[in-house]
Amino acid sequence: MRIALAGAGAFGEKHLDGLKLIDGVEIVSIISRTAEQAAAVAAKYGAKHSSTELEDALARDDVDAVILCTPTQMHASQAIACMNAGKHVQVEIPLADSWADSEAVLAKSRETGLTCMVGHTRRFNPSHQYVHNRIKAGEFNVQQMDVQTYFFRRRNINAKGEARSWTDHLLWHHAAHTVDLFAYQAGKIVKANALQGPIHPELGIAMDMSIQLLSESGAICTLSLSFNNDGPLGTYFRYIGDTGTYLARYDDLFTGKEEQIDVSKVDVSMNGIELQDREFISAIREGREPNSSVGKVLDCYRVLGDLEKQLAG
């Protein structure tokens, strides 16, 4: 499987580190905003080609699939361009920043029959997989999820502290993780409400947000998001269920009494990004729909679109 990666920033390198561990995968092309960065990352990961233009990678006959880690605003159009070029594509979360663009990507995927997967990593983290497996086995049902997504990003920087060329978004990016995960664990979302704090005068986005969700099963979710949190960073999930309570912190899982649960045997790795990439590669090889295909995660973007209308109204 010959891969091109577009967007060789902090998250792009996480994918490249994961791809190195998958048998039969060759990283062929690196696309980045500057030629210098693209060339440096290509050299680091042994890619034969680098460029600043995605079209250069799409024109190559030695590229089978593309992973997009580019700015959110480019995701939908670039995913469609990849499929128009006959390439399978994995789009980092979020799929798009509008409901209409999300629908357009799904339509192109159905038209071409190519694999189109979205980077909803929470579906692959061993911690959340463990809970999902218990739900599927009928051993646990979610009654409530309490989720905190907290960062300290009052400037436009990425996870490595480097300046970004685009603005991140609490609703369309960070909330997408939890909206999809809640539906994955508790059923289709039938009601959603949102509130947001003041708009940042320079970034033009809300820095604080609160979201409530109700699923068809009757489970509820409360999600708090902030770019103003000067403290422990990241996302923390509390699953309150009928037979127990779980605390999920990325790839680690604890009981409600802070007893750690061994999730090392849940999958072949403890790295959610690597597991996500393994699913992408396997789905292409096996000709099947992947977990977190555009079709499987699409309803998340319906909910986000509805919440955007609420906040604008």
C-alpha positions as protocol buffer text, in pm:
chain_id: "A"
residue {
  index: 1
  type: MET
  ca { x: 0 y: 0 z: 0 }
}
residue {
  index: 2
  type: ARG
  ca { x: 163 y: 321 z: -121 }
}
residue {
  index: 3
  type: ILE
  ca { x: 69 y: 631 z: 77 }
}
residue {
  index: 4
  type: ALA
  ca { x: 90 y: 1006 z: 28 }
}
residue {
  index: 5
  type: LEU
  ca { x: 47 y: 1228 z: 332 }
}
residue {
  index: 6
  type: ALA
  ca { x: -60 y: 1591 z: 301 }
}
residue {
  index: 7
  type: GLY
  ca { x: -4 y: 1818 z: 600 }
}
residue {
  index: 8
  type: ALA
  ca { x: 326 y: 1723 z: 764 }
}
residue {
  index: 9
  type: GLY
  ca { x: 266 y: 1910 z: 1089 }
}
residue {
  index: 10
  type: ALA
  ca { x: 230 y: 1779 z: 1443 }
}
residue {
  index: 11
  type: PHE
  ca { x: -53 y: 1540 z: 1365 }
}
residue {
  index: 12
  type: GLY
  ca { x: 83 y: 1438 z: 1028 }
}
residue {
  index: 13
  type: GLU
  ca { x: 395 y: 1303 z: 1195 }
}
residue {
  index: 14
  type: LYS
  ca { x: 181 y: 1096 z: 1434 }
}
residue {
  index: 15
  type: HIS
  ca { x: 32 y: 924 z: 1131 }
}
residue {
  index: 16
  type: LEU
  ca { x: 373 y: 873 z: 975 }
}
residue {
  index: 17
  type: ASP
  ca { x: 501 y: 714 z: 1297 }
}
residue {
  index: 18
  type: GLY
  ca { x: 202 y: 479 z: 1295 }
}
residue {
  index: 19
  type: LEU
  ca { x: 237 y: 389 z: 928 }
}
residue {
  index: 20
  type: LYS
  ca { x: 599 y: 281 z: 984 }
}
residue {
  index: 21
  type: LEU
  ca { x: 468 y: -2 z: 1203 }
}
residue {
  index: 22
  type: ILE
  ca { x: 228 y: -148 z: 944 }
}
residue {
  index: 23
  type: ASP
  ca { x: 359 y: -425 z: 720 }
}
residue {
  index: 24
  type: GLY
  ca { x: 354 y: -363 z: 346 }
}
residue {
  index: 25
  type: VAL
  ca { x: 308 y: 14 z: 369 }
}
residue {
  index: 26
  type: GLU
  ca { x: 535 y: 252 z: 178 }
}
residue {
  index: 27
  type: ILE
  ca { x: 528 y: 628 z: 239 }
}
residue {
  index: 28
  type: VAL
  ca { x: 577 y: 763 z: -112 }
}
residue {
  index: 29
  type: SER
  ca { x: 497 y: 1134 z: -99 }
}
residue {
  index: 30
  type: ILE
  ca { x: 491 y: 1415 z: 157 }
}
residue {
  index: 31
  type: ILE
  ca { x: 297 y: 1734 z: 89 }
}
residue {
  index: 32
  type: SER
  ca { x: 339 y: 2035 z: 315 }
}
residue {
  index: 33
  type: ARG
  ca { x: 293 y: 2412 z: 318 }
}
residue {
  index: 34
  type: THR
  ca { x: 661 y: 2483 z: 255 }
}
residue {
  index: 35
  type: ALA
  ca { x: 900 y: 2295 z: 29 }
}
residue {
  index: 36
  type: GLU
  ca { x: 1163 y: 2290 z: 304 }
}
residue {
  index: 37
  type: GLN
  ca { x: 933 y: 2121 z: 555 }
}
residue {
  index: 38
  type: ALA
  ca { x: 802 y: 1874 z: 297 }
}
residue {
  index: 39
  type: ALA
  ca { x: 1155 y: 1774 z: 197 }
}
residue {
  index: 40
  type: ALA
  ca { x: 1273 y: 1742 z: 558 }
}
residue {
  index: 41
  type: VAL
  ca { x: 982 y: 1518 z: 658 }
}
residue {
  index: 42
  type: ALA
  ca { x: 1019 y: 1312 z: 338 }
}
residue {
  index: 43
  type: ALA
  ca { x: 1384 y: 1252 z: 421 }
}
residue {
  index: 44
  type: LYS
  ca { x: 1299 y: 1155 z: 780 }
}
residue {
  index: 45
  type: TYR
  ca { x: 1041 y: 895 z: 674 }
}
residue {
  index: 46
  type: GLY
  ca { x: 1204 y: 772 z: 353 }
}
residue {
  index: 47
  type: ALA
  ca { x: 954 y: 915 z: 105 }
}
residue {
  index: 48
  type: LYS
  ca { x: 1083 y: 950 z: -250 }
}
residue {
  index: 49
  type: HIS
  ca { x: 872 y: 1257 z: -334 }
}
residue {
  index: 50
  type: SER
  ca { x: 783 y: 1587 z: -168 }
}
residue {
  index: 51
  type: SER
  ca { x: 594 y: 1896 z: -280 }
}
residue {
  index: 52
  type: THR
  ca { x: 379 y: 2185 z: -167 }
}
residue {
  index: 53
  type: GLU
  ca { x: 94 y: 2083 z: -400 }
}
residue {
  index: 54
  type: LEU
  ca { x: -146 y: 1794 z: -335 }
}
residue {
  index: 55
  type: GLU
  ca { x: -208 y: 1769 z: -711 }
}
residue {
  index: 56
  type: ASP
  ca { x: 152 y: 1655 z: -758 }
}
residue {
  index: 57
  type: ALA
  ca { x: 91 y: 1351 z: -538 }
}
residue {
  index: 58
  type: LEU
  ca { x: -248 y: 1279 z: -696 }
}
residue {
  index: 59
  type: ALA
  ca { x: -88 y: 1270 z: -1042 }
}
residue {
  index: 60
  type: ARG
  ca { x: 151 y: 991 z: -939 }
}
residue {
  index: 61
  type: ASP
  ca { x: 70 y: 634 z: -1042 }
}
residue {
  index: 62
  type: ASP
  ca { x: 267 y: 499 z: -744 }
}
residue {
  index: 63
  type: VAL
  ca { x: 22 y: 647 z: -490 }
}
residue {
  index: 64
  type: ASP
  ca { x: -270 y: 424 z: -387 }
}
residue {
  index: 65
  type: ALA
  ca { x: -411 y: 627 z: -99 }
}
residue {
  index: 66
  type: VAL
  ca { x: -384 y: 965 z: 68 }
}
residue {
  index: 67
  type: ILE
  ca { x: -402 y: 1076 z: 431 }
}
residue {
  index: 68
  type: LEU
  ca { x: -509 y: 1439 z: 473 }
}
residue {
  index: 69
  type: CYS
  ca { x: -383 y: 1625 z: 780 }
}
residue {
  index: 70
  type: THR
  ca { x: -437 y: 1966 z: 625 }
}
residue {
  index: 71
  type: PRO
  ca { x: -635 y: 2264 z: 761 }
}
residue {
  index: 72
  type: THR
  ca { x: -1001 y: 2193 z: 833 }
}
residue {
  index: 73
  type: GLN
  ca { x: -1125 y: 2429 z: 562 }
}
residue {
  index: 74
  type: MET
  ca { x: -951 y: 2218 z: 295 }
}
residue {
  index: 75
  type: HIS
  ca { x: -1073 y: 1875 z: 403 }
}
residue {
  index: 76
  type: ALA
  ca { x: -1388 y: 1834 z: 197 }
}
residue {
  index: 77
  type: SER
  ca { x: -1253 y: 1971 z: -131 }
}
residue {
  index: 78
  type: GLN
  ca { x: -926 y: 1780 z: -98 }
}
residue {
  index: 79
  type: ALA
  ca { x: -1103 y: 1454 z: -12 }
}
residue {
  index: 80
  type: ILE
  ca { x: -1317 y: 1492 z: -324 }
}
residue {
  index: 81
  type: ALA
  ca { x: -1006 y: 1573 z: -531 }
}
residue {
  index: 82
  type: CYS
  ca { x: -837 y: 1255 z: -404 }
}
residue {
  index: 83
  type: MET
  ca { x: -1133 y: 1038 z: -504 }
}
residue {
  index: 84
  type: ASN
  ca { x: -1162 y: 1213 z: -841 }
}
residue {
  index: 85
  type: ALA
  ca { x: -800 y: 1108 z: -896 }
}
residue {
  index: 86
  type: GLY
  ca { x: -885 y: 747 z: -811 }
}
residue {
  index: 87
  type: LYS
  ca { x: -716 y: 748 z: -470 }
}
residue {
  index: 88
  type: HIS
  ca { x: -852 y: 610 z: -145 }
}
residue {
  index: 89
  type: VAL
  ca { x: -851 y: 878 z: 124 }
}
residue {
  index: 90
  type: GLN
  ca { x: -844 y: 917 z: 499 }
}
residue {
  index: 91
  type: VAL
  ca { x: -941 y: 1266 z: 612 }
}
residue {
  index: 92
  type: GLU
  ca { x: -831 y: 1379 z: 955 }
}
residue {
  index: 93
  type: ILE
  ca { x: -1113 y: 1496 z: 1179 }
}
residue {
  index: 94
  type: PRO
  ca { x: -1322 y: 1694 z: 1101 }
}
residue {
  index: 95
  type: LEU
  ca { x: -1455 y: 1575 z: 766 }
}
residue {
  index: 96
  type: ALA
  ca { x: -1571 y: 1930 z: 686 }
}
residue {
  index: 97
  type: ASP
  ca { x: -1686 y: 2250 z: 851 }
}
residue {
  index: 98
  type: SER
  ca { x: -2038 y: 2242 z: 708 }
}
residue {
  index: 99
  type: TRP
  ca { x: -2319 y: 1989 z: 666 }
}
residue {
  index: 100
  type: ALA
  ca { x: -2343 y: 2052 z: 292 }
}
residue {
  index: 101
  type: ASP
  ca { x: -1972 y: 1979 z: 237 }
}
residue {
  index: 102
  type: SER
  ca { x: -2000 y: 1664 z: 449 }
}
residue {
  index: 103
  type: GLU
  ca { x: -2284 y: 1537 z: 230 }
}
residue {
  index: 104
  type: ALA
  ca { x: -2080 y: 1616 z: -83 }
}
residue {
  index: 105
  type: VAL
  ca { x: -1790 y: 1397 z: 35 }
}
residue {
  index: 106
  type: LEU
  ca { x: -2027 y: 1108 z: 105 }
}
residue {
  index: 107
  type: ALA
  ca { x: -2182 y: 1145 z: -240 }
}
residue {
  index: 108
  type: LYS
  ca { x: -1839 y: 1130 z: -405 }
}
residue {
  index: 109
  type: SER
  ca { x: -1744 y: 824 z: -202 }
}
residue {
  index: 110
  type: ARG
  ca { x: -2060 y: 644 z: -314 }
}
residue {
  index: 111
  type: GLU
  ca { x: -2008 y: 754 z: -674 }
}
residue {
  index: 112
  type: THR
  ca { x: -1649 y: 628 z: -694 }
}
residue {
  index: 113
  type: GLY
  ca { x: -1671 y: 327 z: -463 }
}
residue {
  index: 114
  type: LEU
  ca { x: -1337 y: 426 z: -311 }
}
residue {
  index: 115
  type: THR
  ca { x: -1255 y: 397 z: 58 }
}
residue {
  index: 116
  type: CYS
  ca { x: -1316 y: 727 z: 233 }
}
residue {
  index: 117
  type: MET
  ca { x: -1250 y: 724 z: 606 }
}
residue {
  index: 118
  type: VAL
  ca { x: -1252 y: 1004 z: 864 }
}
residue {
  index: 119
  type: GLY
  ca { x: -1006 y: 1025 z: 1154 }
}
residue {
  index: 120
  type: HIS
  ca { x: -1247 y: 973 z: 1442 }
}
residue {
  index: 121
  type: THR
  ca { x: -971 y: 839 z: 1665 }
}
residue {
  index: 122
  type: ARG
  ca { x: -1189 y: 782 z: 1971 }
}
residue {
  index: 123
  type: ARG
  ca { x: -1345 y: 481 z: 1796 }
}
residue {
  index: 124
  type: PHE
  ca { x: -998 y: 323 z: 1793 }
}
residue {
  index: 125
  type: ASN
  ca { x: -849 y: 419 z: 2131 }
}
residue {
  index: 126
  type: PRO
  ca { x: -823 y: 94 z: 2334 }
}
residue {
  index: 127
  type: SER
  ca { x: -999 y: 263 z: 2626 }
}
residue {
  index: 128
  type: HIS
  ca { x: -1312 y: 338 z: 2423 }
}
residue {
  index: 129
  type: GLN
  ca { x: -1289 y: 6 z: 2238 }
}
residue {
  index: 130
  type: TYR
  ca { x: -1304 y: -172 z: 2575 }
}
residue {
  index: 131
  type: VAL
  ca { x: -1625 y: 11 z: 2666 }
}
residue {
  index: 132
  type: HIS
  ca { x: -1772 y: -48 z: 2319 }
}
residue {
  index: 133
  type: ASN
  ca { x: -1700 y: -420 z: 2342 }
}
residue {
  index: 134
  type: ARG
  ca { x: -1885 y: -437 z: 2675 }
}
residue {
  index: 135
  type: ILE
  ca { x: -2180 y: -253 z: 2520 }
}
residue {
  index: 136
  type: LYS
  ca { x: -2191 y: -493 z: 2223 }
}
residue {
  index: 137
  type: ALA
  ca { x: -2179 y: -790 z: 2461 }
}
residue {
  index: 138
  type: GLY
  ca { x: -2479 y: -655 z: 2654 }
}
residue {
  index: 139
  type: GLU
  ca { x: -2269 y: -609 z: 2970 }
}
residue {
  index: 140
  type: PHE
  ca { x: -2286 y: -227 z: 2993 }
}
residue {
  index: 141
  type: ASN
  ca { x: -2521 y: 49 z: 2882 }
}
residue {
  index: 142
  type: VAL
  ca { x: -2435 y: 418 z: 2887 }
}
residue {
  index: 143
  type: GLN
  ca { x: -2667 y: 633 z: 3096 }
}
residue {
  index: 144
  type: GLN
  ca { x: -2457 y: 948 z: 3090 }
}
residue {
  index: 145
  type: MET
  ca { x: -2128 y: 1070 z: 2947 }
}
residue {
  index: 146
  type: ASP
  ca { x: -1951 y: 1367 z: 3100 }
}
residue {
  index: 147
  type: VAL
  ca { x: -1670 y: 1496 z: 2880 }
}
residue {
  index: 148
  type: GLN
  ca { x: -1417 y: 1777 z: 2922 }
}
residue {
  index: 149
  type: THR
  ca { x: -1206 y: 1895 z: 2627 }
}
residue {
  index: 150
  type: TYR
  ca { x: -962 y: 2154 z: 2756 }
}
residue {
  index: 151
  type: PHE
  ca { x: -669 y: 2337 z: 2595 }
}
residue {
  index: 152
  type: PHE
  ca { x: -479 y: 2660 z: 2653 }
}
residue {
  index: 153
  type: ARG
  ca { x: -468 y: 2809 z: 2304 }
}
residue {
  index: 154
  type: ARG
  ca { x: -523 y: 3182 z: 2311 }
}
residue {
  index: 155
  type: ARG
  ca { x: -290 y: 3213 z: 2015 }
}
residue {
  index: 156
  type: ASN
  ca { x: -301 y: 3032 z: 1681 }
}
residue {
  index: 157
  type: ILE
  ca { x: -59 y: 2747 z: 1754 }
}
residue {
  index: 158
  type: ASN
  ca { x: -59 y: 2371 z: 1701 }
}
residue {
  index: 159
  type: ALA
  ca { x: 10 y: 2084 z: 1941 }
}
residue {
  index: 160
  type: LYS
  ca { x: 386 y: 2141 z: 1904 }
}
residue {
  index: 161
  type: GLY
  ca { x: 354 y: 2510 z: 1993 }
}
residue {
  index: 162
  type: GLU
  ca { x: 418 y: 2620 z: 1634 }
}
residue {
  index: 163
  type: ALA
  ca { x: 225 y: 2894 z: 1454 }
}
residue {
  index: 164
  type: ARG
  ca { x: -74 y: 2771 z: 1255 }
}
residue {
  index: 165
  type: SER
  ca { x: -176 y: 2899 z: 912 }
}
residue {
  index: 166
  type: TRP
  ca { x: -545 y: 2840 z: 999 }
}
residue {
  index: 167
  type: THR
  ca { x: -779 y: 2869 z: 1295 }
}
residue {
  index: 168
  type: ASP
  ca { x: -891 y: 2564 z: 1493 }
}
residue {
  index: 169
  type: HIS
  ca { x: -1255 y: 2536 z: 1605 }
}
residue {
  index: 170
  type: LEU
  ca { x: -1417 y: 2395 z: 1919 }
}
residue {
  index: 171
  type: LEU
  ca { x: -1743 y: 2297 z: 1746 }
}
residue {
  index: 172
  type: TRP
  ca { x: -1636 y: 2157 z: 1409 }
}
residue {
  index: 173
  type: HIS
  ca { x: -1315 y: 1991 z: 1529 }
}
residue {
  index: 174
  type: HIS
  ca { x: -1302 y: 1916 z: 1899 }
}
residue {
  index: 175
  type: ALA
  ca { x: -1673 y: 1859 z: 1960 }
}
residue {
  index: 176
  type: ALA
  ca { x: -1682 y: 1624 z: 1660 }
}
residue {
  index: 177
  type: HIS
  ca { x: -1480 y: 1366 z: 1855 }
}
residue {
  index: 178
  type: THR
  ca { x: -1734 y: 1346 z: 2136 }
}
residue {
  index: 179
  type: VAL
  ca { x: -2051 y: 1387 z: 1928 }
}
residue {
  index: 180
  type: ASP
  ca { x: -1952 y: 1087 z: 1715 }
}
residue {
  index: 181
  type: LEU
  ca { x: -1827 y: 881 z: 2010 }
}
residue {
  index: 182
  type: PHE
  ca { x: -2148 y: 937 z: 2207 }
}
residue {
  index: 183
  type: ALA
  ca { x: -2360 y: 818 z: 1913 }
}
residue {
  index: 184
  type: TYR
  ca { x: -2121 y: 522 z: 1861 }
}
residue {
  index: 185
  type: GLN
  ca { x: -2161 y: 416 z: 2224 }
}
residue {
  index: 186
  type: ALA
  ca { x: -2521 y: 518 z: 2303 }
}
residue {
  index: 187
  type: GLY
  ca { x: -2715 y: 542 z: 1975 }
}
residue {
  index: 188
  type: LYS
  ca { x: -2833 y: 806 z: 1730 }
}
residue {
  index: 189
  type: ILE
  ca { x: -2848 y: 1160 z: 1869 }
}
residue {
  index: 190
  type: VAL
  ca { x: -3206 y: 1292 z: 1869 }
}
residue {
  index: 191
  type: LYS
  ca { x: -3162 y: 1623 z: 2052 }
}
residue {
  index: 192
  type: ALA
  ca { x: -2872 y: 1866 z: 2088 }
}
residue {
  index: 193
  type: ASN
  ca { x: -2823 y: 2205 z: 2253 }
}
residue {
  index: 194
  type: ALA
  ca { x: -2525 y: 2440 z: 2267 }
}
residue {
  index: 195
  type: LEU
  ca { x: -2406 y: 2758 z: 2435 }
}
residue {
  index: 196
  type: GLN
  ca { x: -2086 y: 2948 z: 2366 }
}
residue {
  index: 197
  type: GLY
  ca { x: -1885 y: 3219 z: 2534 }
}
residue {
  index: 198
  type: PRO
  ca { x: -1759 y: 3547 z: 2384 }
}
residue {
  index: 199
  type: ILE
  ca { x: -1599 y: 3551 z: 2038 }
}
residue {
  index: 200
  type: HIS
  ca { x: -1222 y: 3610 z: 2050 }
}
residue {
  index: 201
  type: PRO
  ca { x: -1149 y: 3953 z: 1894 }
}
residue {
  index: 202
  type: GLU
  ca { x: -855 y: 3828 z: 1686 }
}
residue {
  index: 203
  type: LEU
  ca { x: -925 y: 3457 z: 1622 }
}
residue {
  index: 204
  type: GLY
  ca { x: -1294 y: 3515 z: 1549 }
}
residue {
  index: 205
  type: ILE
  ca { x: -1407 y: 3199 z: 1733 }
}
residue {
  index: 206
  type: ALA
  ca { x: -1566 y: 3119 z: 2067 }
}
residue {
  index: 207
  type: MET
  ca { x: -1306 y: 3010 z: 2322 }
}
residue {
  index: 208
  type: ASP
  ca { x: -1556 y: 2833 z: 2549 }
}
residue {
  index: 209
  type: MET
  ca { x: -1852 y: 2611 z: 2466 }
}
residue {
  index: 210
  type: SER
  ca { x: -2104 y: 2383 z: 2636 }
}
residue {
  index: 211
  type: ILE
  ca { x: -2299 y: 2111 z: 2453 }
}
residue {
  index: 212
  type: GLN
  ca { x: -2581 y: 1879 z: 2567 }
}
residue {
  index: 213
  type: LEU
  ca { x: -2683 y: 1567 z: 2374 }
}
residue {
  index: 214
  type: LEU
  ca { x: -2964 y: 1312 z: 2404 }
}
residue {
  index: 215
  type: SER
  ca { x: -2950 y: 976 z: 2226 }
}
residue {
  index: 216
  type: GLU
  ca { x: -3234 y: 753 z: 2109 }
}
residue {
  index: 217
  type: SER
  ca { x: -3152 y: 517 z: 2398 }
}
residue {
  index: 218
  type: GLY
  ca { x: -3227 y: 794 z: 2649 }
}
residue {
  index: 219
  type: ALA
  ca { x: -2861 y: 842 z: 2742 }
}
residue {
  index: 220
  type: ILE
  ca { x: -2738 y: 1199 z: 2787 }
}
residue {
  index: 221
  type: CYS
  ca { x: -2401 y: 1365 z: 2730 }
}
residue {
  index: 222
  type: THR
  ca { x: -2262 y: 1689 z: 2870 }
}
residue {
  index: 223
  type: LEU
  ca { x: -1956 y: 1825 z: 2686 }
}
residue {
  index: 224
  type: SER
  ca { x: -1752 y: 2121 z: 2808 }
}
residue {
  index: 225
  type: LEU
  ca { x: -1487 y: 2268 z: 2576 }
}
residue {
  index: 226
  type: SER
  ca { x: -1236 y: 2548 z: 2629 }
}
residue {
  index: 227
  type: PHE
  ca { x: -930 y: 2705 z: 2474 }
}
residue {
  index: 228
  type: ASN
  ca { x: -891 y: 2915 z: 2793 }
}
residue {
  index: 229
  type: ASN
  ca { x: -799 y: 2635 z: 3034 }
}
residue {
  index: 230
  type: ASP
  ca { x: -457 y: 2696 z: 3190 }
}
residue {
  index: 231
  type: GLY
  ca { x: -422 y: 2360 z: 3358 }
}
residue {
  index: 232
  type: PRO
  ca { x: -426 y: 1990 z: 3273 }
}
residue {
  index: 233
  type: LEU
  ca { x: -484 y: 1965 z: 2898 }
}
residue {
  index: 234
  type: GLY
  ca { x: -662 y: 1710 z: 2683 }
}
residue {
  index: 235
  type: THR
  ca { x: -997 y: 1532 z: 2681 }
}
residue {
  index: 236
  type: TYR
  ca { x: -1135 y: 1329 z: 2969 }
}
residue {
  index: 237
  type: PHE
  ca { x: -1440 y: 1102 z: 2943 }
}
residue {
  index: 238
  type: ARG
  ca { x: -1657 y: 973 z: 3226 }
}
residue {
  index: 239
  type: TYR
  ca { x: -1893 y: 691 z: 3127 }
}
residue {
  index: 240
  type: ILE
  ca { x: -2172 y: 645 z: 3381 }
}
residue {
  index: 241
  type: GLY
  ca { x: -2355 y: 321 z: 3309 }
}
residue {
  index: 242
  type: ASP
  ca { x: -2591 y: 65 z: 3453 }
}
residue {
  index: 243
  type: THR
  ca { x: -2315 y: -172 z: 3565 }
}
residue {
  index: 244
  type: GLY
  ca { x: -2024 y: 60 z: 3638 }
}
residue {
  index: 245
  type: THR
  ca { x: -1838 y: 385 z: 3577 }
}
residue {
  index: 246
  type: TYR
  ca { x: -1535 y: 428 z: 3352 }
}
residue {
  index: 247
  type: LEU
  ca { x: -1287 y: 713 z: 3315 }
}
residue {
  index: 248
  type: ALA
  ca { x: -1115 y: 724 z: 2976 }
}
residue {
  index: 249
  type: ARG
  ca { x: -805 y: 934 z: 2919 }
}
residue {
  index: 250
  type: TYR
  ca { x: -696 y: 883 z: 2560 }
}
residue {
  index: 251
  type: ASP
  ca { x: -563 y: 526 z: 2542 }
}
residue {
  index: 252
  type: ASP
  ca { x: -590 y: 458 z: 2918 }
}
residue {
  index: 253
  type: LEU
  ca { x: -897 y: 346 z: 3115 }
}
residue {
  index: 254
  type: PHE
  ca { x: -986 y: 352 z: 3485 }
}
residue {
  index: 255
  type: THR
  ca { x: -1284 y: 254 z: 3700 }
}
residue {
  index: 256
  type: GLY
  ca { x: -1477 y: 525 z: 3879 }
}
residue {
  index: 257
  type: LYS
  ca { x: -1259 y: 446 z: 4182 }
}
residue {
  index: 258
  type: GLU
  ca { x: -943 y: 529 z: 3978 }
}
residue {
  index: 259
  type: GLU
  ca { x: -839 y: 165 z: 3945 }
}
residue {
  index: 260
  type: GLN
  ca { x: -657 y: 123 z: 3613 }
}
residue {
  index: 261
  type: ILE
  ca { x: -796 y: -134 z: 3371 }
}
residue {
  index: 262
  type: ASP
  ca { x: -549 y: -325 z: 3155 }
}
residue {
  index: 263
  type: VAL
  ca { x: -650 y: -252 z: 2795 }
}
residue {
  index: 264
  type: SER
  ca { x: -319 y: -365 z: 2643 }
}
residue {
  index: 265
  type: LYS
  ca { x: -482 y: -677 z: 2493 }
}
residue {
  index: 266
  type: VAL
  ca { x: -784 y: -499 z: 2342 }
}
residue {
  index: 267
  type: ASP
  ca { x: -604 y: -452 z: 2009 }
}
residue {
  index: 268
  type: VAL
  ca { x: -262 y: -499 z: 1851 }
}
residue {
  index: 269
  type: SER
  ca { x: -138 y: -161 z: 1975 }
}
residue {
  index: 270
  type: MET
  ca { x: -204 y: 94 z: 2248 }
}
residue {
  index: 271
  type: ASN
  ca { x: -173 y: 381 z: 1997 }
}
residue {
  index: 272
  type: GLY
  ca { x: -510 y: 503 z: 1871 }
}
residue {
  index: 273
  type: ILE
  ca { x: -363 y: 676 z: 1566 }
}
residue {
  index: 274
  type: GLU
  ca { x: -175 y: 363 z: 1461 }
}
residue {
  index: 275
  type: LEU
  ca { x: -492 y: 155 z: 1505 }
}
residue {
  index: 276
  type: GLN
  ca { x: -685 y: 408 z: 1298 }
}
residue {
  index: 277
  type: ASP
  ca { x: -430 y: 379 z: 1017 }
}
residue {
  index: 278
  type: ARG
  ca { x: -432 y: 0 z: 1041 }
}
residue {
  index: 279
  type: GLU
  ca { x: -809 y: 5 z: 988 }
}
residue {
  index: 280
  type: PHE
  ca { x: -772 y: 231 z: 685 }
}
residue {
  index: 281
  type: ILE
  ca { x: -512 y: 6 z: 523 }
}
residue {
  index: 282
  type: SER
  ca { x: -701 y: -314 z: 608 }
}
residue {
  index: 283
  type: ALA
  ca { x: -1031 y: -184 z: 473 }
}
residue {
  index: 284
  type: ILE
  ca { x: -870 y: -97 z: 139 }
}
residue {
  index: 285
  type: ARG
  ca { x: -697 y: -435 z: 114 }
}
residue {
  index: 286
  type: GLU
  ca { x: -1014 y: -626 z: 208 }
}
residue {
  index: 287
  type: GLY
  ca { x: -1251 y: -415 z: -1 }
}
residue {
  index: 288
  type: ARG
  ca { x: -1481 y: -341 z: 293 }
}
residue {
  index: 289
  type: GLU
  ca { x: -1624 y: -34 z: 463 }
}
residue {
  index: 290
  type: PRO
  ca { x: -1399 y: 82 z: 748 }
}
residue {
  index: 291
  type: ASN
  ca { x: -1506 y: 173 z: 1097 }
}
residue {
  index: 292
  type: SER
  ca { x: -1534 y: 556 z: 1081 }
}
residue {
  index: 293
  type: SER
  ca { x: -1608 y: 555 z: 708 }
}
residue {
  index: 294
  type: VAL
  ca { x: -1764 y: 879 z: 590 }
}
residue {
  index: 295
  type: GLY
  ca { x: -2099 y: 701 z: 586 }
}
residue {
  index: 296
  type: LYS
  ca { x: -2068 y: 578 z: 944 }
}
residue {
  index: 297
  type: VAL
  ca { x: -1965 y: 915 z: 1092 }
}
residue {
  index: 298
  type: LEU
  ca { x: -2181 y: 1140 z: 873 }
}
residue {
  index: 299
  type: ASP
  ca { x: -2459 y: 1186 z: 1128 }
}
residue {
  index: 300
  type: CYS
  ca { x: -2212 y: 1358 z: 1359 }
}
residue {
  index: 301
  type: TYR
  ca { x: -2188 y: 1640 z: 1107 }
}
residue {
  index: 302
  type: ARG
  ca { x: -2566 y: 1671 z: 1085 }
}
residue {
  index: 303
  type: VAL
  ca { x: -2566 y: 1736 z: 1461 }
}
residue {
  index: 304
  type: LEU
  ca { x: -2278 y: 1986 z: 1436 }
}
residue {
  index: 305
  type: GLY
  ca { x: -2460 y: 2169 z: 1156 }
}
residue {
  index: 306
  type: ASP
  ca { x: -2773 y: 2192 z: 1371 }
}
residue {
  index: 307
  type: LEU
  ca { x: -2570 y: 2323 z: 1665 }
}
residue {
  index: 308
  type: GLU
  ca { x: -2404 y: 2585 z: 1444 }
}
residue {
  index: 309
  type: LYS
  ca { x: -2748 y: 2713 z: 1345 }
}
residue {
  index: 310
  type: GLN
  ca { x: -2847 y: 2730 z: 1712 }
}
residue {
  index: 311
  type: LEU
  ca { x: -2538 y: 2930 z: 1804 }
}
residue {
  index: 312
  type: ALA
  ca { x: -2585 y: 3167 z: 1509 }
}
residue {
  index: 313
  type: GLY
  ca { x: -2951 y: 3224 z: 1591 }
}
